[in-house]
């Protein structure tokens, strides 16, 4: 339901009640006018249960924290490196089957696709040939040992057989490592007596997560440099920002940060500084800083732009920078959507009980993206309307106009 429809619905309910009152009065001209209902002290707006349900107001509890020096910086969200895998072939080939699509959840080791490659076939054939040479060397060594027991061969021949067996074993190990390098387990290749070696290989994921990207297509030629799948977890993301050199001494690993994004202007995400790069960019005069953000509800997405407000220590002997706030007393920080204005005076609606609200004048401090500091007017623990406050403002204005009439 849109905001306009919500307001219209609330007004319709209120207007309907008024119409009913007028109709009853017309039915009995001698009835005395009803006295206006008295409100409890401190309540400026009341909504009937039906109007309250239609308004769909959202509230939040006010928390007051010591005002800290802050540094504001812009950046973009990305996967946490340890929670993303970019998967592609290790040899040139052609895709023959796809097992997953974007959005699928997979476990570690799951087969994402199957590809065909002549190099895979050659590598398997080399391994099978190496295993055959070792089997032949085993037979020859066993024969020489039996002959030596009967004194029908020489020590030199036995040594040669043992050497050949060791070389054959090294050949098998080397071939096995080449198979492993292209993603094949040698235990599944077979022995020298097996059928012709297969030219297909499965592409698997090394980690569990969600399939974020699939660029592979059946029949598509692929190279070792191609990334065909991206598998990652969104439970935790990184925010990479550029910190101006003047603020370097005020931001440290472990500092807390409040992050806002364009898609969710009324939502504040909590994070912390995870790493401050050791090198200053010579051209931009900035330092790269990484913040870590828990993302349990998966609202945030890699690639989103975000603004971070880092609670930082005051710089010794400095002016704090142009985009930093000075320290001071304890304050409340609330969403901008909670603040309404009449004749230039900002105020918020404090919930006394469901459906009953006090219009409270407040004094604003610094404004930051979707957040506003409240220097005076709110106490910790009070519940305020953070979404739909304009409906309550409209009701106040309607009542004022009625009194003026």
C-alpha positions as CSV (number, residue, x, y, z in Angstrom):
1,X,0.0,0.0,0.0
2,X,1.4,3.4,-1.0
3,X,1.9,6.3,1.5
4,X,-0.9,8.3,-0.3
5,X,-3.3,5.4,-0.1
6,X,-2.5,4.8,3.6
7,X,-3.2,8.5,4.4
8,X,-6.4,8.4,2.4
9,X,-7.5,5.2,4.2
10,X,-6.8,6.7,7.6
11,X,-8.7,9.9,6.7
12,X,-11.6,7.8,5.3
13,X,-11.9,6.0,8.6
14,X,-11.9,9.2,10.6
15,X,-14.2,10.9,8.1
16,X,-16.6,8.0,8.2
17,X,-16.9,8.2,11.9
18,X,-17.6,12.0,11.6
19,X,-20.3,11.3,9.0
20,X,-22.0,8.8,11.2
21,X,-22.0,11.3,14.1
22,X,-23.6,14.0,11.8
23,X,-26.3,11.5,10.7
24,X,-27.2,10.7,14.2
25,X,-27.4,14.3,15.1
26,X,-29.7,15.0,12.2
27,X,-32.1,12.2,13.3
28,X,-32.6,13.9,16.6
29,X,-32.5,17.7,16.5
30,X,-33.1,17.9,20.2
31,X,-30.1,15.8,21.1
32,X,-27.4,17.8,22.9
33,X,-24.0,18.1,21.1
34,X,-21.5,15.4,22.2
35,X,-18.7,16.7,24.3
36,X,-15.3,16.2,22.8
37,X,-13.5,13.1,24.2
38,X,-10.8,14.0,26.7
39,X,-7.3,12.7,26.0
40,X,-4.9,11.5,28.6
41,X,-2.2,13.9,29.5
42,X,0.8,14.0,27.1
43,X,-1.2,12.5,24.2
44,X,-1.5,14.7,21.1
45,X,-2.7,12.1,18.6
46,X,-4.9,9.1,18.9
47,X,-5.8,6.5,16.2
48,X,-8.6,4.1,16.4
49,X,-7.7,0.4,16.0
50,X,-8.8,0.3,12.4
51,X,-6.9,3.5,11.5
52,X,-3.8,2.2,13.4
53,X,-3.8,-1.0,11.4
54,X,-4.1,0.9,8.1
55,X,-1.3,3.3,9.0
56,X,1.2,0.5,9.6
57,X,3.4,2.6,11.7
58,X,6.9,1.4,12.6
59,X,8.6,2.3,15.9
60,X,12.0,2.0,17.4
61,X,13.5,2.4,20.9
62,X,15.7,5.4,21.4
63,X,19.3,4.6,22.5
64,X,21.6,7.3,23.8
65,X,25.3,6.9,23.3
66,X,28.3,9.2,24.1
67,X,29.0,11.4,21.1
68,X,32.3,10.3,19.5
69,X,34.5,11.8,16.9
70,X,33.6,10.2,13.6
71,X,35.1,9.9,10.1
72,X,32.8,9.6,7.1
73,X,33.9,7.7,4.0
74,X,32.3,6.2,0.9
75,X,33.0,2.7,-0.5
76,X,31.5,-0.4,-2.1
77,X,30.6,-3.8,-0.7
78,X,32.3,-7.0,-1.8
79,X,32.5,-10.6,-0.9
80,X,34.7,-11.5,2.1
81,X,37.7,-13.1,0.4
82,X,37.5,-16.3,2.5
83,X,33.8,-16.7,1.6
84,X,33.9,-16.6,-2.2
85,X,35.2,-19.0,-4.8
86,X,35.7,-18.2,-8.5
87,X,35.7,-21.5,-10.4
88,X,36.9,-22.2,-13.9
89,X,38.7,-24.9,-15.9
90,X,42.4,-25.7,-15.5
91,X,42.7,-26.8,-19.1
92,X,41.2,-25.8,-22.4
93,X,38.0,-27.7,-23.4
94,X,34.3,-27.5,-24.1
95,X,31.3,-27.5,-21.8
96,X,29.1,-30.6,-22.1
97,X,26.8,-30.3,-19.1
98,X,25.6,-27.8,-16.4
99,X,24.4,-29.0,-13.1
100,X,23.5,-25.7,-11.3
101,X,21.9,-22.3,-11.9
102,X,22.2,-18.9,-10.3
103,X,20.6,-18.9,-6.8
104,X,21.2,-22.6,-6.1
105,X,22.8,-23.5,-2.7
106,X,25.6,-26.0,-3.0
107,X,27.8,-28.0,-0.6
108,X,31.6,-28.2,-0.7
109,X,32.6,-30.7,-3.4
110,X,29.4,-30.4,-5.4
111,X,29.7,-30.9,-9.2
112,X,28.8,-27.6,-10.9
113,X,29.4,-28.7,-14.5
114,X,31.2,-31.2,-16.8
115,X,33.7,-30.3,-19.5
116,X,35.4,-32.2,-22.2
117,X,39.1,-31.8,-23.0
118,X,41.6,-33.7,-25.1
119,X,44.3,-32.7,-22.7
120,X,42.4,-34.4,-19.9
121,X,42.4,-37.6,-22.0
122,X,46.1,-37.4,-22.6
123,X,46.8,-36.7,-18.9
124,X,44.7,-39.8,-17.9
125,X,46.4,-41.9,-20.5
126,X,49.9,-40.9,-19.2
127,X,48.9,-41.9,-15.7
128,X,47.6,-45.3,-16.9
129,X,50.8,-45.9,-18.9
130,X,52.9,-45.0,-15.8
131,X,50.9,-47.5,-13.7
132,X,51.5,-50.2,-16.4
133,X,55.2,-49.5,-16.4
134,X,55.2,-49.9,-12.6
135,X,53.3,-53.2,-12.8
136,X,55.8,-54.5,-15.3
137,X,58.7,-53.3,-13.1
138,X,57.1,-55.1,-10.1
139,X,56.9,-58.4,-12.1
140,X,60.5,-58.0,-13.3
141,X,61.8,-57.3,-9.8
142,X,60.0,-60.3,-8.4
143,X,61.4,-62.5,-11.1
144,X,65.0,-61.3,-10.5
145,X,64.6,-61.9,-6.7
146,X,63.5,-65.5,-7.4
147,X,66.4,-66.1,-9.7
148,X,68.8,-64.6,-7.2
149,X,67.5,-67.1,-4.6
150,X,68.4,-69.9,-7.0
151,X,71.7,-68.2,-7.9
152,X,70.6,-68.0,-11.5
153,X,71.1,-64.2,-12.0
154,X,73.7,-61.6,-11.1
155,X,73.7,-58.9,-8.4
156,X,73.9,-56.3,-11.2
157,X,70.7,-57.6,-12.8
158,X,68.8,-57.4,-9.5
159,X,70.0,-53.9,-8.9
160,X,68.9,-52.8,-12.3
161,X,65.4,-54.3,-11.6
162,X,65.1,-52.5,-8.3
163,X,66.2,-49.2,-10.0
164,X,63.7,-49.7,-12.7
165,X,61.0,-50.3,-10.1
166,X,61.9,-47.0,-8.3
167,X,61.8,-45.0,-11.5
168,X,58.4,-46.5,-12.5
169,X,57.1,-45.5,-9.1
170,X,58.3,-42.0,-9.5
171,X,56.6,-41.9,-12.9
172,X,53.3,-42.9,-11.3
173,X,53.6,-40.2,-8.6
174,X,54.4,-37.5,-11.2
175,X,51.4,-38.5,-13.4
176,X,49.2,-38.5,-10.3
177,X,50.3,-35.0,-9.4
178,X,49.5,-33.9,-13.0
179,X,46.0,-35.3,-12.7
180,X,45.6,-33.6,-9.3
181,X,46.7,-30.3,-10.9
182,X,43.8,-30.5,-13.4
183,X,41.2,-31.5,-10.8
184,X,41.2,-35.2,-11.1
185,X,41.7,-37.8,-8.4
186,X,44.0,-40.5,-9.6
187,X,42.2,-43.1,-7.6
188,X,39.2,-42.9,-9.9
189,X,41.2,-43.2,-13.2
190,X,41.6,-46.9,-13.3
191,X,44.4,-49.3,-14.0
192,X,46.3,-50.3,-17.1
193,X,43.7,-52.8,-18.0
194,X,40.9,-50.2,-18.0
195,X,39.0,-49.0,-21.1
196,X,40.2,-46.0,-23.1
197,X,40.7,-43.0,-20.7
198,X,37.8,-40.5,-20.5
199,X,38.2,-37.0,-21.9
200,X,35.7,-35.4,-19.4
201,X,36.2,-33.8,-16.1
202,X,33.9,-32.4,-13.4
203,X,34.2,-28.8,-12.2
204,X,33.5,-28.8,-8.4
205,X,33.2,-26.1,-5.8
206,X,35.8,-26.0,-3.0
207,X,33.3,-24.4,-0.6
208,X,29.6,-24.4,0.4
209,X,27.5,-21.3,-0.5
210,X,25.2,-19.8,-3.0
211,X,25.8,-19.8,-6.8
212,X,26.1,-16.1,-7.5
213,X,27.1,-16.2,-11.1
214,X,27.1,-18.7,-14.0
215,X,28.7,-17.7,-17.3
216,X,29.1,-21.2,-18.7
217,X,26.9,-22.5,-21.5
218,X,26.7,-26.0,-22.9
219,X,28.9,-26.3,-26.0
220,X,30.9,-23.2,-25.0
221,X,34.7,-23.4,-25.6
222,X,36.5,-22.5,-22.4
223,X,40.1,-21.6,-21.5
224,X,42.1,-22.0,-18.3
225,X,41.8,-18.3,-17.6
226,X,37.9,-18.3,-17.7
227,X,35.8,-17.9,-14.6
228,X,32.6,-19.9,-15.2
229,X,31.1,-19.9,-11.7
230,X,31.1,-17.7,-8.6
231,X,30.1,-19.4,-5.4
232,X,30.0,-17.4,-2.2
233,X,28.3,-16.7,1.1
234,X,26.5,-13.4,1.9
235,X,26.5,-13.9,5.7
236,X,29.4,-11.6,5.9
237,X,30.6,-8.9,3.5
238,X,33.5,-6.5,3.2
239,X,33.2,-2.7,2.7
240,X,36.3,-1.2,1.1
241,X,36.7,2.5,1.6
242,X,39.4,5.1,0.9
243,X,40.5,7.0,4.0
244,X,42.1,10.4,3.6
245,X,45.6,10.7,4.8
246,X,44.7,13.4,7.4
247,X,42.4,10.9,9.1
248,X,44.8,8.0,9.2
249,X,45.8,8.6,12.8
250,X,42.2,8.5,14.0
251,X,41.1,5.2,12.6
252,X,42.3,1.9,14.0
253,X,41.5,-1.8,13.5
254,X,38.6,-2.7,15.8
255,X,36.8,0.7,15.6
256,X,33.1,0.4,15.2
257,X,31.2,1.8,12.2
258,X,27.6,2.6,11.2
259,X,26.9,2.0,7.5
260,X,24.0,3.2,5.4
261,X,23.2,2.2,1.8
262,X,21.0,3.7,-1.0
263,X,18.5,0.8,-1.2
264,X,17.8,1.0,2.6
265,X,18.0,4.6,3.6
266,X,16.3,4.1,6.9
267,X,18.4,1.1,7.9
268,X,21.7,1.3,9.8
269,X,24.1,-1.6,9.5
270,X,26.8,-2.2,12.1
271,X,30.4,-3.0,11.2
272,X,34.0,-2.8,12.4
273,X,37.3,-1.8,10.9
274,X,39.1,-5.1,10.1
275,X,42.3,-3.8,8.3
276,X,44.0,-0.5,7.6
277,X,46.4,-0.8,4.7
278,X,50.0,-0.1,5.4
279,X,50.7,2.0,2.2
280,X,49.4,5.4,1.3
281,X,48.3,5.9,-2.4
282,X,50.8,8.4,-3.8
283,X,48.4,10.0,-6.2
284,X,45.1,10.0,-4.3
285,X,46.7,10.5,-0.8
286,X,44.3,7.9,0.6
287,X,44.7,4.7,2.6
288,X,42.6,1.6,1.8
289,X,40.6,0.4,4.7
290,X,38.5,-2.8,5.0
291,X,35.4,-3.0,7.2
292,X,33.6,-6.2,8.0
293,X,29.8,-6.3,8.1
294,X,27.6,-9.1,9.4
295,X,24.7,-9.7,7.0
296,X,22.5,-12.3,8.5
297,X,19.3,-11.2,6.8
298,X,21.2,-11.0,3.4
299,X,19.9,-7.5,2.5
300,X,23.3,-6.3,1.5
301,X,24.8,-7.3,-1.9
302,X,28.3,-7.2,-3.3
303,X,28.6,-4.2,-5.6
304,X,26.4,-1.9,-3.5
305,X,27.7,1.5,-2.7
306,X,27.7,2.4,1.0
307,X,28.7,5.2,3.4
308,X,30.5,4.4,6.6
309,X,30.6,6.5,9.7
310,X,33.5,5.3,11.8
311,X,33.7,6.1,15.5
312,X,37.3,7.2,15.7
313,X,39.7,8.6,18.3
314,X,40.4,12.3,18.2
315,X,43.6,13.3,16.3
316,X,46.2,14.8,18.5
317,X,46.8,18.4,17.6
318,X,44.6,18.2,14.5
319,X,41.4,19.9,13.4
320,X,39.6,16.6,12.8
321,X,39.2,17.0,9.1
322,X,36.4,18.5,7.1
323,X,34.2,15.4,7.2
324,X,34.5,14.6,10.9
325,X,32.2,15.5,13.8
326,X,33.6,16.9,17.0
327,X,33.2,15.1,20.3
328,X,30.6,16.1,22.9
329,X,27.9,15.0,25.2
330,X,25.7,11.9,24.9
331,X,23.2,12.1,22.0
332,X,20.6,10.0,20.3
333,X,20.9,9.1,16.6
334,X,17.6,8.4,14.9
335,X,16.4,7.8,11.3
336,X,15.6,10.9,9.3
337,X,12.2,9.5,8.5
338,X,11.2,9.9,12.2
339,X,11.5,13.7,12.1
340,X,8.6,15.9,10.9
341,X,8.5,19.7,10.8
342,X,5.8,22.3,11.3
343,X,6.6,26.0,10.8
344,X,10.3,25.0,10.8
345,X,10.2,23.3,14.2
346,X,11.4,19.7,14.0
347,X,9.6,17.1,16.2
348,X,9.0,13.4,16.6
349,X,6.1,11.3,17.7
350,X,6.7,9.4,21.0
351,X,4.5,6.4,21.5
352,X,2.7,6.4,24.9
353,X,0.8,3.3,24.1
354,X,-0.3,1.7,20.8
355,X,-2.5,4.2,19.1
356,X,-1.6,7.1,21.4
357,X,1.3,9.5,20.6
358,X,2.9,12.6,21.9
359,X,4.2,15.2,19.5
360,X,7.7,16.1,21.0
361,X,9.8,19.0,19.8
362,X,13.5,18.1,19.4
363,X,16.8,19.9,18.7
364,X,18.7,18.4,15.8
365,X,22.5,18.0,15.7
366,X,24.6,16.8,12.7
367,X,22.8,15.1,9.9
368,X,24.4,12.1,8.2
369,X,22.8,10.3,5.2
370,X,19.6,8.7,6.6
371,X,20.5,9.5,10.2
372,X,20.0,12.6,12.4
373,X,21.6,13.4,15.8
374,X,19.1,14.5,18.4
375,X,20.9,16.8,20.9
376,X,17.8,17.5,23.1
377,X,14.3,16.3,23.4
378,X,14.5,12.5,23.7
379,X,15.4,10.2,26.5
380,X,16.9,6.7,26.3
381,X,14.3,3.9,26.2
382,X,11.5,6.0,24.7
383,X,9.7,4.5,21.7
384,X,9.3,6.8,18.6
385,X,7.6,6.4,15.3
386,X,10.3,5.9,12.6
387,X,8.0,5.0,9.6
388,X,4.6,6.6,8.9
389,X,5.1,9.7,11.2
390,X,3.8,11.9,8.3
391,X,0.4,10.2,8.9
392,X,0.3,11.4,12.5
393,X,1.5,14.9,11.4
394,X,-1.4,15.0,8.9
395,X,-3.9,14.1,11.6
396,X,-2.5,16.9,13.8
397,X,-2.9,19.4,11.0
398,X,-6.4,18.1,10.3
399,X,-7.4,18.6,13.9
400,X,-5.9,22.1,14.0
401,X,-7.8,23.1,10.9
402,X,-11.0,21.8,12.5
403,X,-10.4,23.9,15.5
404,X,-9.8,27.0,13.4
405,X,-13.1,26.4,11.6
